[in-house]
Amino acid sequence: MQFFPAFKTAVIAVLAAASLPACAGPGATKGAYPVPSVQLGPRPFFLVNEMAEGKLKQQLNACAKTFQQYRVSAFSIGHRGAPLQFPEHTRESYEAGARMGAGILECDVAFTKDKELVCRHAQNDLHTTTNILQTALAAKCTTPFQPAVFDASGNLVTPAKAECRTSDITLAEFRTLRGKMDAFNPRGKTVEEFMAGTATFRTDLYSGPTSGTLMTHAESIELFKKLGVKMTPELKTPVVAMPFDGFTQQAYAQKMIDEYKAAGVSPNRVYPQSFLKDDVLYWIAQEPHFGKQAVYLDDAAGVAGLPSATDLRVYKAQGINIWAPPTWALLALDADKNIVPSQAAKDAKAAGLGLITWSLERSGILADGNNGSYYQTIDAAISREGDVLRVIDVLAQGVGVMGIFSDWPATVSFYANCKGL
């Protein structure tokens, strides 16, 4: 799908191609029932009710009352699937994201000891996202579990720790693991206590011994094809020195693209991502059909770390078409504490860059304030749960983003349907 320069026309085309008629889904997946029409659940409507009175709330309320059927939208991107409640990068999480109308799903791509590609948010997160510490494979971890140490008064002296990498185990071993919610308890004195750190706004209800199905990158491609969604794989920055046993960074980047080619996936259905510019430039040079919509991710920690207007023009001149900073980077507050596009957002649009942003629904309860890094530039204007819809509205109408990553895609899908995105 080509978002730029004719963003609106392209999105309409996506909706026409990907819309799901009632009672006729894009295809069943192994071990799962067929996906019927998009099902948003109660959360988007709860959020509308939680909004302050105003024109946007009136518009969204009218939509909620009159819409009979919601459709898939590529404006809604499932960030690791739907990890607000489902273990990230699992089959169950991906299926949930698709059911909530996400038109694009993400597999973060890491590699195993035998250089096979798997879906994990980081090469070294198995100890927080799977049950590996409860299995015999724990002995193969880079850093086996070490319990927390407390002094005689019960004060924490040394936090519990572990580090288990995908590159510590083979693909066959990886397949034996189950996914869990990404969390750990630094005060854990046992493996069970260490693994029991799920945030209160999430749930372990879908992390049982028969769920949390891990996936290889190739398996995610086949699942996404069946679900009828587009794909945005992120090549994760390795924590091991590269080359890894002869496996170079370029070979890693190429292998990811090769798995789409082997699966017969058209490049216009794929948005390769990386935080490493060299990966993006490699795709542009070596796989130009895929590189055309490669996404350069930005991990700036604060406003001072954002690229300048000149930097953004250089990105475009190098062939980069999509820049994807965190949500706070595209937003600011005016003198009256209204949420408005940031200078970086204006500079990026002036440079001719398409914009994707990440990630909503990761900050828990908004009304209690102090909402973390994703709201750092606009937190003073955030006071209730429904404010997330105000954020989406400014990103869509003010900034003009192509899509929004969310841990609960239904919220963005609802807005996209109501606004015809």
C-alpha positions in Angstrom: 0.0 0.0 0.0 1.3 3.4 -1.0 0.4 6.1 1.5 2.3 9.0 -0.1 1.7 11.4 -1.6 -2.0 10.6 -2.0 -2.7 9.4 1.5 -6.4 9.7 1.6 -6.9 8.0 -1.8 -4.6 5.1 -0.8 -6.4 4.5 2.5 -9.8 4.4 0.8 -8.3 1.8 -1.6 -7.0 -0.3 1.4 -10.5 -0.2 3.0 -12.1 -1.3 -0.2 -9.6 -4.2 -0.5 -9.5 -5.2 3.2 -13.1 -4.6 4.4 -14.7 -7.6 6.1 -18.4 -8.2 5.2 -20.5 -9.4 8.1 -20.2 -13.1 8.8 -17.5 -13.6 6.1 -13.9 -13.3 7.4 -10.6 -13.2 5.7 -9.8 -16.8 6.6 -9.5 -19.1 9.5 -6.2 -19.9 11.1 -5.0 -23.2 12.4 -6.5 -23.9 15.8 -8.7 -20.8 15.7 -12.3 -20.1 14.7 -12.9 -17.9 11.5 -12.6 -14.2 12.0 -16.0 -12.6 11.4 -16.6 -8.8 10.9 -14.6 -6.4 13.0 -15.4 -6.5 16.7 -14.3 -3.5 18.7 -15.6 -4.5 22.1 -16.6 -2.0 24.8 -13.3 0.0 25.3 -13.6 2.6 22.5 -17.1 3.5 23.7 -16.0 3.7 27.3 -13.3 6.1 26.1 -15.9 8.3 24.3 -18.0 8.4 27.4 -14.9 9.5 29.3 -14.2 12.5 27.0 -14.8 16.0 28.1 -17.8 17.6 26.4 -17.1 19.1 23.0 -17.4 18.8 19.2 -15.2 15.8 18.9 -17.1 13.9 21.6 -20.3 14.8 19.8 -19.0 13.5 16.5 -17.7 10.2 18.0 -20.9 9.7 20.0 -22.9 10.1 16.8 -20.7 7.5 15.1 -21.1 5.1 18.0 -24.8 5.3 17.8 -25.2 5.0 14.1 -22.5 2.7 12.9 -23.7 -0.9 12.3 -20.5 -2.5 11.0 -16.9 -1.5 11.5 -14.2 -2.3 9.0 -10.5 -3.0 8.8 -8.3 0.1 8.5 -4.6 0.4 7.7 -4.6 3.5 9.9 -4.8 1.1 12.8 -1.6 -0.8 13.4 -1.4 -3.6 15.9 1.7 -3.0 18.0 3.0 -6.5 18.7 -0.6 -7.6 18.2 -2.9 -6.6 21.0 -0.6 -6.7 24.1 -2.7 -4.6 26.4 -4.2 -8.0 27.4 -2.6 -10.7 25.2 1.0 -11.8 25.4 2.8 -9.9 22.7 3.9 -11.5 19.4 1.8 -14.6 20.0 -0.7 -16.0 17.6 -3.5 -15.1 20.1 -2.3 -11.5 20.3 -2.2 -11.2 16.5 -5.6 -12.7 16.0 -7.0 -10.3 18.6 -5.5 -7.3 16.8 -7.0 -8.4 13.5 -10.4 -8.9 15.1 -10.2 -5.3 16.4 -9.7 -3.9 12.9 -6.0 -3.5 12.7 -5.1 -3.4 9.0 -1.4 -3.8 9.7 0.2 -6.1 12.2 3.8 -6.1 13.5 6.3 -8.9 14.0 9.5 -7.7 15.7 12.2 -9.9 14.2 15.0 -11.5 16.2 17.1 -14.6 15.4 17.9 -17.8 17.2 21.1 -19.6 17.8 20.7 -21.4 14.5 20.0 -18.1 12.7 16.3 -18.6 12.2 13.9 -15.6 12.4 11.3 -15.4 15.2 8.8 -12.8 16.5 10.2 -11.2 19.7 10.3 -7.6 20.8 14.0 -7.9 21.6 16.7 -10.5 21.2 17.1 -10.6 24.9 13.6 -10.6 26.4 12.7 -14.3 26.7 13.0 -14.1 30.5 10.3 -11.5 30.6 8.0 -12.5 27.7 8.1 -16.3 27.9 8.2 -19.2 30.5 11.8 -20.1 29.7 12.9 -19.7 33.3 10.4 -22.4 34.3 11.9 -24.8 31.8 15.2 -26.7 31.4 16.2 -24.2 28.8 16.9 -21.7 31.7 20.3 -23.3 32.0 21.2 -22.0 28.5 20.4 -18.3 29.3 23.1 -15.8 29.0 22.4 -14.9 32.6 20.5 -17.5 34.6 18.0 -16.3 37.2 19.5 -14.6 40.2 17.1 -13.9 43.1 16.8 -10.5 44.8 18.9 -9.9 47.8 17.6 -8.0 50.8 19.3 -6.7 54.0 18.2 -7.7 57.5 15.7 -4.9 57.5 14.0 -6.1 54.4 15.4 -3.4 52.1 16.2 -4.4 48.6 20.0 -4.6 48.1 20.3 -6.3 44.7 17.4 -6.6 42.3 16.5 -10.0 40.8 17.8 -10.5 37.3 18.1 -12.8 34.4 18.8 -12.5 30.6 17.6 -15.0 28.1 18.3 -14.4 24.4 16.7 -15.9 21.3 20.3 -16.5 20.2 20.9 -18.7 23.3 18.6 -21.4 21.9 17.7 -23.1 18.7 14.5 -22.7 16.8 13.4 -26.2 17.9 13.9 -25.1 21.5 12.2 -21.8 21.0 9.1 -23.7 19.7 8.7 -25.4 23.1 8.2 -22.1 25.0 4.9 -20.2 25.8 4.4 -16.5 25.7 3.5 -14.5 28.8 2.8 -10.8 29.5 6.0 -8.8 29.3 6.9 -8.1 32.9 9.1 -9.0 35.8 9.3 -8.4 39.5 12.8 -7.1 40.6 12.0 -8.1 44.2 11.5 -11.8 43.2 13.2 -14.3 45.4 12.0 -17.2 43.3 11.5 -17.7 39.5 7.7 -17.6 40.1 7.9 -14.3 42.0 10.2 -12.8 39.4 7.8 -13.7 36.6 4.8 -12.3 38.5 5.3 -8.6 37.7 2.4 -7.9 35.3 1.2 -4.3 35.6 -2.2 -3.9 37.2 -3.8 -2.4 34.1 -2.9 -5.5 32.1 -4.0 -9.1 32.8 -2.5 -12.6 32.9 -5.8 -14.1 31.9 -4.5 -15.1 28.5 -1.1 -16.3 29.5 -2.1 -19.9 30.4 -0.1 -23.1 29.7 -2.1 -23.8 26.5 -2.1 -20.3 25.1 0.7 -17.8 24.4 1.6 -19.5 21.1 5.0 -18.2 19.9 5.6 -17.7 16.2 8.4 -17.7 13.8 8.6 -14.8 11.4 7.6 -17.1 8.5 4.6 -18.3 10.5 3.6 -14.7 11.2 3.6 -14.0 7.4 1.3 -17.0 6.7 -1.0 -16.0 9.6 -1.2 -12.4 8.4 -2.0 -13.5 4.9 -4.9 -15.6 6.2 -6.1 -12.6 8.3 -6.0 -10.4 5.3 -3.7 -7.7 6.9 -0.6 -5.9 5.8 2.7 -6.5 7.6 5.2 -4.3 9.3 8.2 -6.4 10.5 10.8 -4.6 12.6 14.4 -5.8 12.3 15.5 -5.7 16.0 18.9 -4.3 16.8 21.0 -7.3 17.9 22.5 -7.4 21.4 25.2 -9.8 20.3 28.2 -8.7 18.3 27.7 -8.9 14.6 28.6 -10.9 12.6 27.1 -13.6 14.8 28.7 -16.9 13.9 29.2 -15.5 10.4 25.7 -14.0 10.2 26.2 -10.4 9.2 23.8 -7.5 9.8 23.2 -7.3 6.0 22.5 -11.0 5.8 20.0 -10.6 8.7 18.3 -7.7 6.9 18.2 -9.6 3.7 16.9 -12.8 5.3 13.9 -10.9 6.6 13.0 -9.6 3.2 13.6 -13.0 1.6 11.0 -14.6 3.8 8.4 -12.3 2.3 9.5 -13.0 -1.2 9.5 -16.8 -0.5 5.9 -16.4 0.8 4.8 -14.5 -2.4 3.9 -11.4 -0.5 3.8 -8.2 -2.6 6.2 -5.5 -1.4 3.3 -3.0 -1.2 1.9 -5.1 1.6 5.1 -4.8 3.7 6.5 -2.0 5.8 10.0 -3.1 6.9 11.1 -1.1 10.0 14.4 -0.5 11.8 15.9 1.9 14.3 19.2 1.5 12.4 19.3 3.8 9.4 21.8 1.5 7.7 19.2 -1.3 7.6 16.7 1.1 6.0 19.3 2.3 3.5 20.3 -1.3 2.7 16.7 -2.1 1.8 16.4 1.0 -0.3 19.6 0.1 -2.2 19.3 -3.7 -2.4 15.5 -4.3 -2.3 14.0 -1.1 -3.6 10.5 -2.4 -4.0 10.5 -3.2 -0.3 12.7 -0.2 0.6 10.1 2.2 -0.9 8.0 1.9 2.2 10.7 1.1 4.7 10.1 2.8 8.0 12.9 4.6 9.8 12.1 4.4 13.5 13.3 7.1 15.9 14.1 6.3 19.5 14.8 9.9 20.7 14.3 10.1 24.5 13.4 13.8 24.5 12.8 16.8 22.3 16.5 17.6 22.2 17.3 14.3 20.6 14.9 14.7 17.7 16.3 15.3 14.2 16.5 18.9 12.8 14.6 20.1 9.8 17.9 19.6 7.8 18.2 16.1 9.1 14.7 15.3 8.0 15.4 16.7 4.5 18.5 14.5 4.3 16.4 11.4 5.2 14.2 12.2 2.2 17.1 12.8 0.0 18.6 9.4 1.0 15.4 7.7 -0.2 13.7 7.3 3.2 9.9 7.9 2.7 8.6 7.2 6.2 9.8 8.5 9.6 8.3 6.9 12.7 9.0 8.8 16.0 7.3 8.1 19.3 3.9 9.9 19.7 5.1 12.6 22.0 7.6 13.8 19.3 4.7 14.8 17.0 2.7 16.7 19.6 3.1 19.9 21.6 0.9 22.3 23.6 0.0 25.8 22.7 -0.3 28.7 25.1 -3.8 27.5 26.1 -2.7 23.9 26.6 -4.4 22.7 23.5 -2.7 19.7 21.8 -1.2 20.8 18.5 1.4 19.4 16.0 5.0 19.8 17.1 7.7 21.6 15.2 9.2 18.2 14.4 5.9 17.1 12.8 5.8 20.2 10.7 9.4 19.9 9.6 8.8 16.2 8.6 5.8 17.1 6.5 7.7 20.0 4.9 10.5 17.5 4.1 8.0 15.3 2.3 8.1 12.4 4.8 5.2 10.2 5.6 4.7 9.7 9.3 3.8 6.7 11.5 3.8 6.9 15.3 4.0 4.6 18.3 2.4 3.7 20.6 -1.0 4.2 22.3 -2.6 2.2 25.1 0.7 1.5 26.8 0.5 4.0 29.7 -2.2 2.5 31.9 -4.7 4.9 33.6 -4.3 8.4 32.2 -6.4 10.3 34.8 -3.8 9.8 37.5 -1.2 11.9 35.7 2.5 11.2 35.2 1.7 9.1 32.1 5.3 8.4 31.1 7.4 9.0 28.1 4.7 8.6 25.5 2.9 11.7 26.8 5.9 13.7 27.9 5.3 16.8 25.7 1.5 17.0 26.4 1.0 15.4 29.8 -0.2 18.7 31.2 -3.3 18.5 28.9 -4.1 14.8 29.8 -6.6 14.4 32.6 -9.0 11.6 31.7 -9.1 8.3 29.9 -11.0 9.8 26.9 -8.1 12.1 26.2 -6.5 9.4 24.1 -9.1 10.1 21.5 -8.1 13.7 21.4 -4.5 12.6 20.9 -5.6 10.4 18.0 -7.6 13.3 16.5 -4.6 15.7 16.5 -2.3 13.0 15.1 -4.8 12.3 12.3 -6.2 15.7 11.5 -3.5 18.0 12.6 -0.3 16.1 12.0 -1.6 13.9 9.2 0.0 10.6 10.2 -0.4 7.6 8.0 -1.0 5.2 10.8 -0.9 4.7 14.6 0.6 1.8 16.5 -1.5 0.8 19.5 -1.5 -2.0 22.1 -5.3 -2.1 21.8 -6.1 -1.5 18.1 -9.9 -1.2 18.7 -9.4 2.3 19.9 -7.7 3.5 16.7 -9.9 1.3 14.5 -13.0 3.0 16.0 -11.7 6.5 15.3 -10.5 5.5 11.8 -14.0 4.2 11.0 -15.7 7.2 12.3 -13.5 9.6 10.3 -13.4 7.5 7.2 -9.7 6.8 7.3 
